[in-house]
Amino acid sequence: MSGHQEELLSTGPMCRYAELSLNKKVDLKKLRIFTLPSCGDALFTNSVSEDLKQAQRKTDLGVKVEEVHFPELKHSYDMWFVCMGLPDHSLSALKIKEKLQQDFEELLGTDGVFYSILNVLGLPVTQCPLGLNQDGLPLGVQVVAGKLQDHLTIATAQYLEKAFGGWRDPGAN
């Protein structure tokens, strides 16, 4: 394997529920929370649906969810291919990925989490279900934190799980 294939093609522990004992207590009311409404003009991406935007606004922590924009995400397709070591994708995409990773880490610091869908930056991520939309389709976000801040993503996922009722079977009536 070349590039970052091994890193990007591995998965961490998977579970349906966020119940986990944390070594660090997290005061969710002191978190800074960010969301990304779209990835710009990136290939194979869509803007965040209204159902998901509404679900994100329901997180009643007394904390404002701040929208952020990263125009560099329009290069996410190329960044992924460069990280996978695949030819015909610009090495400038790797430099964009490195700058974007640094920008995210600076934004998130040690007290920020991010609701988004991404993994190419190598930051800690916890997937969290937010229920079902009106058509019975699952809604969810990936909660992203700064480097080595996994406890923030897990604590946030635990809160969201309780607030939204946790995982629900989309096939159940």
N, C-alpha and C positions, 0 to 999 in steps of 0.2 A: 504494500500500500504506500502511496505517496501523499503529500499534502497533509491534511488533517483528517483523513478518512476515518481512521480508527476512533478518533475523538468524537467526530460527528455522527458516526454510525453506531454508537453505543447508547444504551439506555440505563438510566438509574433505576432505583426501586420503583415499582409500579403498584398502585393500590387505588381503591375506589374512594377511600375516606382519608382525611388528613389527620386523623388522630395519631399523635406522636408526642412523646415526652421531649421537651426542649430543655437543654442545659441553661439557656439564657432566657430570661423573661423579656417579653417584648411589649412595650406600651404602644398599642396600635394607634392611640390618639395622638402620638408624637411622630407618626410616620408622615413622610411626604409621598403622595401618591400621584403617579403620572399615567396618562393614557395616550395612545397614538391612534388618531382617527383613520389614517390610511398610510400606505407605503408609497404614496405618490404614484408615479407611473410605472412601478415595478411590474415585470412580466409575471403572469399567473397569480396576481393578487387582486383582492377586491377591497373596497373601503369597508370599515367596520359597519355592520348592519345596525339599523335603528334599534332593533330588539336588544342587541348587545350593549349599545350605548346606554339605553334605559336601565338595563341591569347593572351596569357599572355605576350609574348615578344613585342607585338604591343602597349603596354601601354606606350606611349611616354611622360613620365613625366620628362625625363632627369635623372631618377633614375634607378639604376641597380636593377633588380629583382634577388635576391640571392637565390640559391638553398640551402636548409637545409635538413638534414636527422635526423630522430628520430627512431632509431632501435626499441625503446620500442613500437612503433605503431603496431608492429606485434602482440601485445597482445590486440589490440583494441576490438576484438570480446569478449574476456574474461572480459575486463574492462566494456564493456556495460552490460553484463549479471550480473556482480557483482553489478553494480550501480542499476540495476533493481531488485536486491534482489533475484535473481534466484539461486537455489541450484546447487551444482556440479561444481561451478566455483571458482577457487582458490582465497582466500583472498589476496594472494600476488599480484593479478591483481589490487586490490584496491590501494595497496602501489605503484605500477607502475603508476597508473593513477595520484595519488597525486604528485609523482615526475615529471611526464610528464607535469602536469599542472603548476608546479613551473618552470620547464625549459622553457615552452612557455611564461609564464609571464615575466621571466627574459629576454628572447630574445626580446619580443615585447616592453616591457617597456611602455612609454607613447607616443612613436613616431613610432611604428612599426605596419605594417599590414601584413597579411599572406593570400596568396591565397591557399585555400585548401578545403577539404571536411571533416569536423569533427564537432561534437557537444558535445561529451562526457566530454570535459574539462570544460564546463560551462562558456566559454568566449563569449563576444559579437560577433555575426556573422550576416552578411548581405549577402543574396544570390543575385548574380548579373548575369544577362544573358550577354553572349558575342557573340550573333548571332547564326548562323546555320553553320554546317559544309557542305562539298561538297555534302553530301547525304541528306541535309535538316534537319538533327537532331540537336537539341538544344545543344549549348555549354554554360557553365557557371561555375562560381567559387563561393565559399563562402569566403568572405573577413572577416578575423578574426583579432581582436585586443586584447590588454591586458585588464585586468579587469577594468571596468568602463570607457573604451575608445570607447564607442559606436559611438561617433561623428566621429571618424576616419573611421570606417567601412562605415558609411552612406556617408561621403564626398567622399570616394574612389569609392563607388558604383555610386554616382552621376557623377563623372568623367568618369567612365567606361561606364555608360549608354550613355553619350554624345559621347564618342569616338567610341563606337561600334554600335550606332544606336538604343539602347534600345531593349525592348522585341519585338520579331517577331513571328508571328504565324507559327509554323512549318508545318501546313497543307495548308497554302496559297501557291499559285503558283506564 
